[in-house]
Amino acid sequence: MQRHGRAAVPPFCGKDTPMAPTGIAPNDTLTSSEAGQLIGLSRKRIWHYVNSGELPATRVGPSHSVRITRADLLAFAQAKNYPVQEEK
């Protein structure tokens, strides 16, 4: 498992995973589209940040799709002052 800028993180979390202060399990993963919806950016813009190394992500499968942990996305959004959308 490859990651940009950090050691690999398991893509899924179990029920015993500690919750982050936001109430979100730190290892929950998102697609680039889901990440974009959560912080109000397009999928292409998320890809730009992943490819530049600003947003850590794990590439998966033969198509090299990305998975972004919620914890990494929230840290990125806070650093860039992007508002986090409420999930429905």
HTML snippet that shows the backbone in 3Dmol.js (N, CA, C, O; Angstrom):
<script src="https://3Dmol.org/build/3Dmol-min.js"></script>
<div id="view" style="width:600px;height:400px;position:relative"></div>
<script>
const pdb = `
ATOM      1  N   MET A   1       0.833  -1.163   0.000  1.00  0.00           N
ATOM      2  CA  MET A   1       0.000   0.000   0.000  1.00  0.00           C
ATOM      3  C   MET A   1       0.887   1.239   0.000  1.00  0.00           C
ATOM      4  O   MET A   1       1.735   1.396   0.879  1.00  0.00           O
ATOM      5  N   GLN A   2       0.698   2.115  -0.977  1.00  0.00           N
ATOM      6  CA  GLN A   2       1.511   3.313  -1.069  1.00  0.00           C
ATOM      7  C   GLN A   2       0.712   4.518  -0.587  1.00  0.00           C
ATOM      8  O   GLN A   2      -0.509   4.574  -0.738  1.00  0.00           O
ATOM      9  N   ARG A   3       1.410   5.459  -0.017  1.00  0.00           N
ATOM     10  CA  ARG A   3       0.807   6.721   0.412  1.00  0.00           C
ATOM     11  C   ARG A   3       1.752   7.844   0.069  1.00  0.00           C
ATOM     12  O   ARG A   3       2.970   7.671   0.014  1.00  0.00           O
ATOM     13  N   HIS A   4       1.173   8.978  -0.156  1.00  0.00           N
ATOM     14  CA  HIS A   4       1.978  10.168  -0.392  1.00  0.00           C
ATOM     15  C   HIS A   4       2.323  10.798   0.942  1.00  0.00           C
ATOM     16  O   HIS A   4       1.430  11.234   1.668  1.00  0.00           O
ATOM     17  N   GLY A   5       3.599  10.854   1.277  1.00  0.00           N
ATOM     18  CA  GLY A   5       4.051  11.622   2.413  1.00  0.00           C
ATOM     19  C   GLY A   5       3.951  10.973   3.783  1.00  0.00           C
ATOM     20  O   GLY A   5       4.421  11.559   4.758  1.00  0.00           O
ATOM     21  N   ARG A   6       3.361   9.793   3.903  1.00  0.00           N
ATOM     22  CA  ARG A   6       3.229   9.154   5.209  1.00  0.00           C
ATOM     23  C   ARG A   6       3.270   7.637   5.064  1.00  0.00           C
ATOM     24  O   ARG A   6       3.180   7.089   3.966  1.00  0.00           O
ATOM     25  N   ALA A   7       3.407   6.985   6.205  1.00  0.00           N
ATOM     26  CA  ALA A   7       3.361   5.525   6.208  1.00  0.00           C
ATOM     27  C   ALA A   7       1.947   5.063   5.901  1.00  0.00           C
ATOM     28  O   ALA A   7       0.992   5.817   6.085  1.00  0.00           O
ATOM     29  N   ALA A   8       1.810   3.848   5.442  1.00  0.00           N
ATOM     30  CA  ALA A   8       0.510   3.299   5.079  1.00  0.00           C
ATOM     31  C   ALA A   8      -0.398   3.177   6.296  1.00  0.00           C
ATOM     32  O   ALA A   8       0.057   2.904   7.408  1.00  0.00           O
ATOM     33  N   VAL A   9      -1.683   3.383   6.063  1.00  0.00           N
ATOM     34  CA  VAL A   9      -2.702   3.264   7.099  1.00  0.00           C
ATOM     35  C   VAL A   9      -3.717   2.248   6.612  1.00  0.00           C
ATOM     36  O   VAL A   9      -4.092   2.290   5.440  1.00  0.00           O
ATOM     37  N   PRO A  10      -4.177   1.340   7.452  1.00  0.00           N
ATOM     38  CA  PRO A  10      -5.184   0.381   7.003  1.00  0.00           C
ATOM     39  C   PRO A  10      -6.398   1.115   6.451  1.00  0.00           C
ATOM     40  O   PRO A  10      -6.835   2.103   7.042  1.00  0.00           O
ATOM     41  N   PRO A  11      -6.963   0.647   5.314  1.00  0.00           N
ATOM     42  CA  PRO A  11      -8.044   1.383   4.688  1.00  0.00           C
ATOM     43  C   PRO A  11      -9.373   1.316   5.432  1.00  0.00           C
ATOM     44  O   PRO A  11     -10.240   2.156   5.190  1.00  0.00           O
ATOM     45  N   PHE A  12      -9.560   0.367   6.313  1.00  0.00           N
ATOM     46  CA  PHE A  12     -10.827   0.242   7.016  1.00  0.00           C
ATOM     47  C   PHE A  12     -10.582   0.188   8.512  1.00  0.00           C
ATOM     48  O   PHE A  12      -9.532  -0.278   8.953  1.00  0.00           O
ATOM     49  N   CYS A  13     -11.523   0.652   9.282  1.00  0.00           N
ATOM     50  CA  CYS A  13     -11.362   0.612  10.724  1.00  0.00           C
ATOM     51  C   CYS A  13     -12.391  -0.337  11.317  1.00  0.00           C
ATOM     52  O   CYS A  13     -13.478  -0.508  10.766  1.00  0.00           O
ATOM     53  N   GLY A  14     -12.055  -0.934  12.408  1.00  0.00           N
ATOM     54  CA  GLY A  14     -12.962  -1.836  13.096  1.00  0.00           C
ATOM     55  C   GLY A  14     -13.825  -1.088  14.085  1.00  0.00           C
ATOM     56  O   GLY A  14     -13.667   0.119  14.270  1.00  0.00           O
ATOM     57  N   LYS A  15     -14.743  -1.802  14.725  1.00  0.00           N
ATOM     58  CA  LYS A  15     -15.647  -1.137  15.659  1.00  0.00           C
ATOM     59  C   LYS A  15     -14.931  -0.657  16.916  1.00  0.00           C
ATOM     60  O   LYS A  15     -15.469   0.174  17.649  1.00  0.00           O
ATOM     61  N   ASP A  16     -13.719  -1.168  17.180  1.00  0.00           N
ATOM     62  CA  ASP A  16     -12.977  -0.765  18.365  1.00  0.00           C
ATOM     63  C   ASP A  16     -12.003   0.385  18.100  1.00  0.00           C
ATOM     64  O   ASP A  16     -11.211   0.740  18.973  1.00  0.00           O
ATOM     65  N   THR A  17     -12.059   0.973  16.889  1.00  0.00           N
ATOM     66  CA  THR A  17     -11.176   2.079  16.557  1.00  0.00           C
ATOM     67  C   THR A  17     -11.579   3.300  17.373  1.00  0.00           C
ATOM     68  O   THR A  17     -12.759   3.650  17.407  1.00  0.00           O
ATOM     69  N   PRO A  18     -10.623   3.957  18.033  1.00  0.00           N
ATOM     70  CA  PRO A  18     -10.978   5.144  18.819  1.00  0.00           C
ATOM     71  C   PRO A  18     -11.486   6.256  17.912  1.00  0.00           C
ATOM     72  O   PRO A  18     -11.048   6.383  16.768  1.00  0.00           O
ATOM     73  N   MET A  19     -12.394   7.046  18.417  1.00  0.00           N
ATOM     74  CA  MET A  19     -12.972   8.121  17.646  1.00  0.00           C
ATOM     75  C   MET A  19     -12.118   9.381  17.779  1.00  0.00           C
ATOM     76  O   MET A  19     -11.549   9.650  18.837  1.00  0.00           O
ATOM     77  N   ALA A  20     -12.038  10.138  16.704  1.00  0.00           N
ATOM     78  CA  ALA A  20     -11.361  11.433  16.732  1.00  0.00           C
ATOM     79  C   ALA A  20     -12.236  12.416  17.497  1.00  0.00           C
ATOM     80  O   ALA A  20     -13.421  12.148  17.696  1.00  0.00           O
ATOM     81  N   PRO A  21     -11.687  13.544  17.932  1.00  0.00           N
ATOM     82  CA  PRO A  21     -12.488  14.519  18.672  1.00  0.00           C
ATOM     83  C   PRO A  21     -13.731  14.973  17.925  1.00  0.00           C
ATOM     84  O   PRO A  21     -14.693  15.415  18.554  1.00  0.00           O
ATOM     85  N   THR A  22     -13.737  14.875  16.594  1.00  0.00           N
ATOM     86  CA  THR A  22     -14.883  15.298  15.800  1.00  0.00           C
ATOM     87  C   THR A  22     -15.986  14.249  15.805  1.00  0.00           C
ATOM     88  O   THR A  22     -17.065  14.499  15.266  1.00  0.00           O
ATOM     89  N   GLY A  23     -15.746  13.073  16.403  1.00  0.00           N
ATOM     90  CA  GLY A  23     -16.722  11.991  16.365  1.00  0.00           C
ATOM     91  C   GLY A  23     -16.570  11.111  15.146  1.00  0.00           C
ATOM     92  O   GLY A  23     -17.406  10.241  14.902  1.00  0.00           O
ATOM     93  N   ILE A  24     -15.510  11.324  14.372  1.00  0.00           N
ATOM     94  CA  ILE A  24     -15.258  10.556  13.160  1.00  0.00           C
ATOM     95  C   ILE A  24     -14.095   9.615  13.413  1.00  0.00           C
ATOM     96  O   ILE A  24     -13.045  10.043  13.892  1.00  0.00           O
ATOM     97  N   ALA A  25     -14.272   8.333  13.097  1.00  0.00           N
ATOM     98  CA  ALA A  25     -13.182   7.380  13.255  1.00  0.00           C
ATOM     99  C   ALA A  25     -12.033   7.821  12.352  1.00  0.00           C
ATOM    100  O   ALA A  25     -12.273   8.098  11.177  1.00  0.00           O
ATOM    101  N   PRO A  26     -10.795   7.899  12.845  1.00  0.00           N
ATOM    102  CA  PRO A  26      -9.686   8.474  12.086  1.00  0.00           C
ATOM    103  C   PRO A  26      -9.304   7.706  10.834  1.00  0.00           C
ATOM    104  O   PRO A  26      -8.687   8.286   9.940  1.00  0.00           O
ATOM    105  N   ASN A  27      -9.643   6.426  10.729  1.00  0.00           N
ATOM    106  CA  ASN A  27      -9.236   5.652   9.562  1.00  0.00           C
ATOM    107  C   ASN A  27     -10.362   5.409   8.571  1.00  0.00           C
ATOM    108  O   ASN A  27     -10.175   4.651   7.620  1.00  0.00           O
ATOM    109  N   ASP A  28     -11.536   6.031   8.761  1.00  0.00           N
ATOM    110  CA  ASP A  28     -12.582   5.947   7.748  1.00  0.00           C
ATOM    111  C   ASP A  28     -12.016   6.520   6.464  1.00  0.00           C
ATOM    112  O   ASP A  28     -11.321   7.536   6.496  1.00  0.00           O
ATOM    113  N   THR A  29     -12.298   5.891   5.335  1.00  0.00           N
ATOM    114  CA  THR A  29     -11.743   6.377   4.076  1.00  0.00           C
ATOM    115  C   THR A  29     -12.832   6.917   3.171  1.00  0.00           C
ATOM    116  O   THR A  29     -13.995   6.520   3.251  1.00  0.00           O
ATOM    117  N   LEU A  30     -12.421   7.832   2.309  1.00  0.00           N
ATOM    118  CA  LEU A  30     -13.320   8.497   1.373  1.00  0.00           C
ATOM    119  C   LEU A  30     -12.733   8.438  -0.027  1.00  0.00           C
ATOM    120  O   LEU A  30     -11.513   8.408  -0.192  1.00  0.00           O
ATOM    121  N   THR A  31     -13.595   8.421  -1.032  1.00  0.00           N
ATOM    122  CA  THR A  31     -13.138   8.583  -2.413  1.00  0.00           C
ATOM    123  C   THR A  31     -12.866  10.058  -2.645  1.00  0.00           C
ATOM    124  O   THR A  31     -13.197  10.890  -1.800  1.00  0.00           O
ATOM    125  N   SER A  32     -12.269  10.391  -3.781  1.00  0.00           N
ATOM    126  CA  SER A  32     -12.003  11.797  -4.074  1.00  0.00           C
ATOM    127  C   SER A  32     -13.308  12.578  -4.210  1.00  0.00           C
ATOM    128  O   SER A  32     -13.370  13.742  -3.814  1.00  0.00           O
ATOM    129  N   SER A  33     -14.338  11.965  -4.758  1.00  0.00           N
ATOM    130  CA  SER A  33     -15.638  12.632  -4.877  1.00  0.00           C
ATOM    131  C   SER A  33     -16.256  12.894  -3.512  1.00  0.00           C
ATOM    132  O   SER A  33     -16.761  13.986  -3.253  1.00  0.00           O
ATOM    133  N   GLU A  34     -16.216  11.883  -2.633  1.00  0.00           N
ATOM    134  CA  GLU A  34     -16.762  12.046  -1.284  1.00  0.00           C
ATOM    135  C   GLU A  34     -15.991  13.110  -0.508  1.00  0.00           C
ATOM    136  O   GLU A  34     -16.586  13.915   0.208  1.00  0.00           O
ATOM    137  N   ALA A  35     -14.676  13.111  -0.651  1.00  0.00           N
ATOM    138  CA  ALA A  35     -13.847  14.107   0.035  1.00  0.00           C
ATOM    139  C   ALA A  35     -14.186  15.512  -0.456  1.00  0.00           C
ATOM    140  O   ALA A  35     -14.296  16.448   0.336  1.00  0.00           O
ATOM    141  N   GLY A  36     -14.350  15.648  -1.761  1.00  0.00           N
ATOM    142  CA  GLY A  36     -14.697  16.944  -2.331  1.00  0.00           C
ATOM    143  C   GLY A  36     -16.039  17.453  -1.835  1.00  0.00           C
ATOM    144  O   GLY A  36     -16.184  18.636  -1.527  1.00  0.00           O
ATOM    145  N   GLN A  37     -17.019  16.563  -1.758  1.00  0.00           N
ATOM    146  CA  GLN A  37     -18.338  16.951  -1.263  1.00  0.00           C
ATOM    147  C   GLN A  37     -18.263  17.399   0.190  1.00  0.00           C
ATOM    148  O   GLN A  37     -18.947  18.340   0.593  1.00  0.00           O
ATOM    149  N   LEU A  38     -17.438  16.727   0.965  1.00  0.00           N
ATOM    150  CA  LEU A  38     -17.349  17.029   2.395  1.00  0.00           C
ATOM    151  C   LEU A  38     -16.737  18.409   2.662  1.00  0.00           C
ATOM    152  O   LEU A  38     -17.095  19.060   3.643  1.00  0.00           O
ATOM    153  N   ILE A  39     -15.816  18.862   1.799  1.00  0.00           N
ATOM    154  CA  ILE A  39     -15.195  20.172   2.044  1.00  0.00           C
ATOM    155  C   ILE A  39     -15.505  21.185   0.935  1.00  0.00           C
ATOM    156  O   ILE A  39     -14.902  22.257   0.887  1.00  0.00           O
ATOM    157  N   GLY A  40     -16.439  20.847   0.053  1.00  0.00           N
ATOM    158  CA  GLY A  40     -16.898  21.816  -0.945  1.00  0.00           C
ATOM    159  C   GLY A  40     -15.959  22.053  -2.105  1.00  0.00           C
ATOM    160  O   GLY A  40     -15.921  23.155  -2.652  1.00  0.00           O
ATOM    161  N   LEU A  41     -15.193  21.032  -2.497  1.00  0.00           N
ATOM    162  CA  LEU A  41     -14.299  21.145  -3.643  1.00  0.00           C
ATOM    163  C   LEU A  41     -14.688  20.113  -4.696  1.00  0.00           C
ATOM    164  O   LEU A  41     -15.365  19.132  -4.392  1.00  0.00           O
ATOM    165  N   SER A  42     -14.256  20.340  -5.935  1.00  0.00           N
ATOM    166  CA  SER A  42     -14.515  19.371  -6.990  1.00  0.00           C
ATOM    167  C   SER A  42     -13.579  18.164  -6.837  1.00  0.00           C
ATOM    168  O   SER A  42     -12.548  18.236  -6.169  1.00  0.00           O
ATOM    169  N   ARG A  43     -13.964  17.075  -7.465  1.00  0.00           N
ATOM    170  CA  ARG A  43     -13.129  15.868  -7.466  1.00  0.00           C
ATOM    171  C   ARG A  43     -11.774  16.170  -8.104  1.00  0.00           C
ATOM    172  O   ARG A  43     -10.743  15.688  -7.635  1.00  0.00           O
ATOM    173  N   LYS A  44     -11.776  16.970  -9.175  1.00  0.00           N
ATOM    174  CA  LYS A  44     -10.522  17.314  -9.848  1.00  0.00           C
ATOM    175  C   LYS A  44      -9.600  18.121  -8.926  1.00  0.00           C
ATOM    176  O   LYS A  44      -8.382  17.943  -8.950  1.00  0.00           O
ATOM    177  N   ARG A  45     -10.181  18.999  -8.124  1.00  0.00           N
ATOM    178  CA  ARG A  45      -9.365  19.803  -7.214  1.00  0.00           C
ATOM    179  C   ARG A  45      -8.752  18.917  -6.121  1.00  0.00           C
ATOM    180  O   ARG A  45      -7.604  19.114  -5.720  1.00  0.00           O
ATOM    181  N   ILE A  46      -9.535  17.940  -5.647  1.00  0.00           N
ATOM    182  CA  ILE A  46      -9.009  16.973  -4.666  1.00  0.00           C
ATOM    183  C   ILE A  46      -7.834  16.229  -5.288  1.00  0.00           C
ATOM    184  O   ILE A  46      -6.793  16.073  -4.648  1.00  0.00           O
ATOM    185  N   TRP A  47      -7.988  15.768  -6.532  1.00  0.00           N
ATOM    186  CA  TRP A  47      -6.902  15.070  -7.224  1.00  0.00           C
ATOM    187  C   TRP A  47      -5.666  15.961  -7.330  1.00  0.00           C
ATOM    188  O   TRP A  47      -4.542  15.487  -7.162  1.00  0.00           O
ATOM    189  N   HIS A  48      -5.869  17.239  -7.605  1.00  0.00           N
ATOM    190  CA  HIS A  48      -4.732  18.173  -7.687  1.00  0.00           C
ATOM    191  C   HIS A  48      -3.956  18.172  -6.376  1.00  0.00           C
ATOM    192  O   HIS A  48      -2.729  18.077  -6.380  1.00  0.00           O
ATOM    193  N   TYR A  49      -4.667  18.278  -5.254  1.00  0.00           N
ATOM    194  CA  TYR A  49      -3.998  18.305  -3.952  1.00  0.00           C
ATOM    195  C   TYR A  49      -3.327  16.963  -3.629  1.00  0.00           C
ATOM    196  O   TYR A  49      -2.262  16.935  -3.012  1.00  0.00           O
ATOM    197  N   VAL A  50      -3.945  15.863  -4.042  1.00  0.00           N
ATOM    198  CA  VAL A  50      -3.331  14.544  -3.828  1.00  0.00           C
ATOM    199  C   VAL A  50      -2.056  14.431  -4.660  1.00  0.00           C
ATOM    200  O   VAL A  50      -1.013  14.023  -4.148  1.00  0.00           O
ATOM    201  N   ASN A  51      -2.135  14.788  -5.934  1.00  0.00           N
ATOM    202  CA  ASN A  51      -0.971  14.669  -6.824  1.00  0.00           C
ATOM    203  C   ASN A  51       0.162  15.605  -6.432  1.00  0.00           C
ATOM    204  O   ASN A  51       1.329  15.295  -6.671  1.00  0.00           O
ATOM    205  N   SER A  52      -0.164  16.740  -5.835  1.00  0.00           N
ATOM    206  CA  SER A  52       0.883  17.670  -5.405  1.00  0.00           C
ATOM    207  C   SER A  52       1.500  17.255  -4.071  1.00  0.00           C
ATOM    208  O   SER A  52       2.526  17.798  -3.661  1.00  0.00           O
ATOM    209  N   GLY A  53       0.867  16.282  -3.390  1.00  0.00           N
ATOM    210  CA  GLY A  53       1.377  15.815  -2.110  1.00  0.00           C
ATOM    211  C   GLY A  53       0.841  16.598  -0.920  1.00  0.00           C
ATOM    212  O   GLY A  53       1.204  16.309   0.220  1.00  0.00           O
ATOM    213  N   GLU A  54      -0.016  17.582  -1.164  1.00  0.00           N
ATOM    214  CA  GLU A  54      -0.576  18.380  -0.071  1.00  0.00           C
ATOM    215  C   GLU A  54      -1.627  17.625   0.729  1.00  0.00           C
ATOM    216  O   GLU A  54      -1.824  17.894   1.914  1.00  0.00           O
ATOM    217  N   LEU A  55      -2.300  16.682   0.085  1.00  0.00           N
ATOM    218  CA  LEU A  55      -3.336  15.883   0.737  1.00  0.00           C
ATOM    219  C   LEU A  55      -2.933  14.415   0.665  1.00  0.00           C
ATOM    220  O   LEU A  55      -2.922  13.837  -0.422  1.00  0.00           O
ATOM    221  N   PRO A  56      -2.603  13.799   1.796  1.00  0.00           N
ATOM    222  CA  PRO A  56      -2.196  12.393   1.788  1.00  0.00           C
ATOM    223  C   PRO A  56      -3.340  11.489   1.330  1.00  0.00           C
ATOM    224  O   PRO A  56      -4.498  11.702   1.692  1.00  0.00           O
ATOM    225  N   ALA A  57      -3.002  10.486   0.538  1.00  0.00           N
ATOM    226  CA  ALA A  57      -3.997   9.533   0.051  1.00  0.00           C
ATOM    227  C   ALA A  57      -3.334   8.207  -0.266  1.00  0.00           C
ATOM    228  O   ALA A  57      -2.132   8.143  -0.523  1.00  0.00           O
ATOM    229  N   THR A  58      -4.129   7.152  -0.245  1.00  0.00           N
ATOM    230  CA  THR A  58      -3.676   5.815  -0.612  1.00  0.00           C
ATOM    231  C   THR A  58      -4.228   5.492  -1.987  1.00  0.00           C
ATOM    232  O   THR A  58      -5.421   5.669  -2.235  1.00  0.00           O
ATOM    233  N   ARG A  59      -3.386   5.027  -2.870  1.00  0.00           N
ATOM    234  CA  ARG A  59      -3.855   4.605  -4.194  1.00  0.00           C
ATOM    235  C   ARG A  59      -4.219   3.123  -4.132  1.00  0.00           C
ATOM    236  O   ARG A  59      -3.482   2.309  -3.577  1.00  0.00           O
ATOM    237  N   VAL A  60      -5.366   2.795  -4.712  1.00  0.00           N
ATOM    238  CA  VAL A  60      -5.851   1.421  -4.663  1.00  0.00           C
ATOM    239  C   VAL A  60      -6.262   0.939  -6.051  1.00  0.00           C
ATOM    240  O   VAL A  60      -6.704   1.718  -6.895  1.00  0.00           O
ATOM    241  N   GLY A  61      -6.105  -0.360  -6.262  1.00  0.00           N
ATOM    242  CA  GLY A  61      -6.574  -0.995  -7.486  1.00  0.00           C
ATOM    243  C   GLY A  61      -5.775  -0.644  -8.725  1.00  0.00           C
ATOM    244  O   GLY A  61      -4.899   0.221  -8.700  1.00  0.00           O
ATOM    245  N   PRO A  62      -6.099  -1.342  -9.822  1.00  0.00           N
ATOM    246  CA  PRO A  62      -5.361  -1.138 -11.070  1.00  0.00           C
ATOM    247  C   PRO A  62      -5.585   0.242 -11.681  1.00  0.00           C
ATOM    248  O   PRO A  62      -4.752   0.713 -12.455  1.00  0.00           O
ATOM    249  N   SER A  63      -6.700   0.901 -11.345  1.00  0.00           N
ATOM    250  CA  SER A  63      -6.956   2.232 -11.896  1.00  0.00           C
ATOM    251  C   SER A  63      -6.323   3.331 -11.050  1.00  0.00           C
ATOM    252  O   SER A  63      -6.429   4.512 -11.379  1.00  0.00           O
ATOM    253  N   HIS A  64      -5.657   2.936  -9.950  1.00  0.00           N
ATOM    254  CA  HIS A  64      -4.987   3.867  -9.040  1.00  0.00           C
ATOM    255  C   HIS A  64      -5.956   4.886  -8.440  1.00  0.00           C
ATOM    256  O   HIS A  64      -5.602   6.046  -8.230  1.00  0.00           O
ATOM    257  N   SER A  65      -7.182   4.437  -8.167  1.00  0.00           N
ATOM    258  CA  SER A  65      -8.134   5.278  -7.458  1.00  0.00           C
ATOM    259  C   SER A  65      -7.537   5.643  -6.117  1.00  0.00           C
ATOM    260  O   SER A  65      -6.651   4.945  -5.626  1.00  0.00           O
ATOM    261  N   VAL A  66      -8.007   6.729  -5.513  1.00  0.00           N
ATOM    262  CA  VAL A  66      -7.451   7.135  -4.229  1.00  0.00           C
ATOM    263  C   VAL A  66      -8.474   6.974  -3.115  1.00  0.00           C
ATOM    264  O   VAL A  66      -9.684   7.045  -3.334  1.00  0.00           O
ATOM    265  N   ARG A  67      -7.956   6.757  -1.928  1.00  0.00           N
ATOM    266  CA  ARG A  67      -8.761   6.756  -0.706  1.00  0.00           C
ATOM    267  C   ARG A  67      -8.073   7.709   0.263  1.00  0.00           C
ATOM    268  O   ARG A  67      -6.862   7.646   0.475  1.00  0.00           O
ATOM    269  N   ILE A  68      -8.870   8.580   0.837  1.00  0.00           N
ATOM    270  CA  ILE A  68      -8.376   9.613   1.739  1.00  0.00           C
ATOM    271  C   ILE A  68      -9.004   9.372   3.101  1.00  0.00           C
ATOM    272  O   ILE A  68     -10.222   9.218   3.201  1.00  0.00           O
ATOM    273  N   THR A  69      -8.196   9.339   4.147  1.00  0.00           N
ATOM    274  CA  THR A  69      -8.788   9.150   5.470  1.00  0.00           C
ATOM    275  C   THR A  69      -9.482  10.441   5.889  1.00  0.00           C
ATOM    276  O   THR A  69      -9.056  11.542   5.541  1.00  0.00           O
ATOM    277  N   ARG A  70     -10.560  10.275   6.643  1.00  0.00           N
ATOM    278  CA  ARG A  70     -11.285  11.447   7.139  1.00  0.00           C
ATOM    279  C   ARG A  70     -10.381  12.313   8.008  1.00  0.00           C
ATOM    280  O   ARG A  70     -10.448  13.541   7.954  1.00  0.00           O
ATOM    281  N   ALA A  71      -9.540  11.672   8.803  1.00  0.00           N
ATOM    282  CA  ALA A  71      -8.636  12.430   9.669  1.00  0.00           C
ATOM    283  C   ALA A  71      -7.697  13.301   8.834  1.00  0.00           C
ATOM    284  O   ALA A  71      -7.486  14.469   9.162  1.00  0.00           O
ATOM    285  N   ASP A  72      -7.132  12.744   7.757  1.00  0.00           N
ATOM    286  CA  ASP A  72      -6.248  13.522   6.882  1.00  0.00           C
ATOM    287  C   ASP A  72      -7.022  14.646   6.192  1.00  0.00           C
ATOM    288  O   ASP A  72      -6.522  15.764   6.065  1.00  0.00           O
ATOM    289  N   LEU A  73      -8.245  14.344   5.746  1.00  0.00           N
ATOM    290  CA  LEU A  73      -9.049  15.359   5.077  1.00  0.00           C
ATOM    291  C   LEU A  73      -9.406  16.498   6.031  1.00  0.00           C
ATOM    292  O   LEU A  73      -9.331  17.668   5.656  1.00  0.00           O
ATOM    293  N   LEU A  74      -9.789  16.164   7.249  1.00  0.00           N
ATOM    294  CA  LEU A  74     -10.140  17.202   8.220  1.00  0.00           C
ATOM    295  C   LEU A  74      -8.933  18.070   8.577  1.00  0.00           C
ATOM    296  O   LEU A  74      -9.064  19.285   8.723  1.00  0.00           O
ATOM    297  N   ALA A  75      -7.758  17.448   8.717  1.00  0.00           N
ATOM    298  CA  ALA A  75      -6.541  18.211   9.006  1.00  0.00           C
ATOM    299  C   ALA A  75      -6.205  19.133   7.826  1.00  0.00           C
ATOM    300  O   ALA A  75      -5.830  20.289   8.019  1.00  0.00           O
ATOM    301  N   PHE A  76      -6.342  18.609   6.615  1.00  0.00           N
ATOM    302  CA  PHE A  76      -6.087  19.398   5.405  1.00  0.00           C
ATOM    303  C   PHE A  76      -7.061  20.567   5.322  1.00  0.00           C
ATOM    304  O   PHE A  76      -6.652  21.699   5.066  1.00  0.00           O
ATOM    305  N   ALA A  77      -8.347  20.300   5.538  1.00  0.00           N
ATOM    306  CA  ALA A  77      -9.371  21.349   5.463  1.00  0.00           C
ATOM    307  C   ALA A  77      -9.103  22.442   6.491  1.00  0.00           C
ATOM    308  O   ALA A  77      -9.260  23.627   6.196  1.00  0.00           O
ATOM    309  N   GLN A  78      -8.705  22.052   7.682  1.00  0.00           N
ATOM    310  CA  GLN A  78      -8.414  23.029   8.726  1.00  0.00           C
ATOM    311  C   GLN A  78      -7.199  23.881   8.344  1.00  0.00           C
ATOM    312  O   GLN A  78      -7.211  25.098   8.528  1.00  0.00           O
ATOM    313  N   ALA A  79      -6.159  23.244   7.815  1.00  0.00           N
ATOM    314  CA  ALA A  79      -4.951  23.971   7.425  1.00  0.00           C
ATOM    315  C   ALA A  79      -5.223  24.953   6.286  1.00  0.00           C
ATOM    316  O   ALA A  79      -4.610  26.019   6.226  1.00  0.00           O
ATOM    317  N   LYS A  80      -6.139  24.599   5.382  1.00  0.00           N
ATOM    318  CA  LYS A  80      -6.464  25.444   4.227  1.00  0.00           C
ATOM    319  C   LYS A  80      -7.673  26.342   4.473  1.00  0.00           C
ATOM    320  O   LYS A  80      -8.074  27.107   3.596  1.00  0.00           O
ATOM    321  N   ASN A  81      -8.249  26.247   5.663  1.00  0.00           N
ATOM    322  CA  ASN A  81      -9.447  27.017   6.016  1.00  0.00           C
ATOM    323  C   ASN A  81     -10.650  26.715   5.125  1.00  0.00           C
ATOM    324  O   ASN A  81     -11.430  27.613   4.809  1.00  0.00           O
ATOM    325  N   TYR A  82     -10.801  25.451   4.720  1.00  0.00           N
ATOM    326  CA  TYR A  82     -11.979  25.025   3.977  1.00  0.00           C
ATOM    327  C   TYR A  82     -13.043  24.610   4.989  1.00  0.00           C
ATOM    328  O   TYR A  82     -12.736  23.899   5.946  1.00  0.00           O
ATOM    329  N   PRO A  83     -14.277  25.039   4.796  1.00  0.00           N
ATOM    330  CA  PRO A  83     -15.334  24.622   5.715  1.00  0.00           C
ATOM    331  C   PRO A  83     -15.707  23.163   5.465  1.00  0.00           C
ATOM    332  O   PRO A  83     -15.709  22.702   4.324  1.00  0.00           O
ATOM    333  N   VAL A  84     -16.016  22.453   6.521  1.00  0.00           N
ATOM    334  CA  VAL A  84     -16.427  21.046   6.405  1.00  0.00           C
ATOM    335  C   VAL A  84     -17.952  21.016   6.401  1.00  0.00           C
ATOM    336  O   VAL A  84     -18.596  21.515   7.324  1.00  0.00           O
ATOM    337  N   GLN A  85     -18.525  20.419   5.340  1.00  0.00           N
ATOM    338  CA  GLN A  85     -19.975  20.313   5.194  1.00  0.00           C
ATOM    339  C   GLN A  85     -20.511  19.265   6.158  1.00  0.00           C
ATOM    340  O   GLN A  85     -19.849  18.259   6.416  1.00  0.00           O
ATOM    341  N   GLU A  86     -21.681  19.492   6.680  1.00  0.00           N
ATOM    342  CA  GLU A  86     -22.351  18.495   7.520  1.00  0.00           C
ATOM    343  C   GLU A  86     -22.792  17.340   6.650  1.00  0.00           C
ATOM    344  O   GLU A  86     -23.310  17.550   5.553  1.00  0.00           O
ATOM    345  N   GLU A  87     -22.592  16.112   7.127  1.00  0.00           N
ATOM    346  CA  GLU A  87     -23.046  14.947   6.382  1.00  0.00           C
ATOM    347  C   GLU A  87     -24.525  14.727   6.652  1.00  0.00           C
ATOM    348  O   GLU A  87     -25.030  15.020   7.735  1.00  0.00           O
ATOM    349  N   LYS A  88     -25.213  14.200   5.630  1.00  0.00           N
ATOM    350  CA  LYS A  88     -26.658  13.960   5.757  1.00  0.00           C
ATOM    351  C   LYS A  88     -26.941  12.512   6.025  1.00  0.00           C
ATOM    352  O   LYS A  88     -28.102  12.125   6.161  1.00  0.00           O
TER     353      LYS A  88
END
`;
const viewer = $3Dmol.createViewer("view");
viewer.addModel(pdb, "pdb");
viewer.setStyle({}, {cartoon: {color: "spectrum"}});
viewer.zoomTo();
viewer.render();
</script>
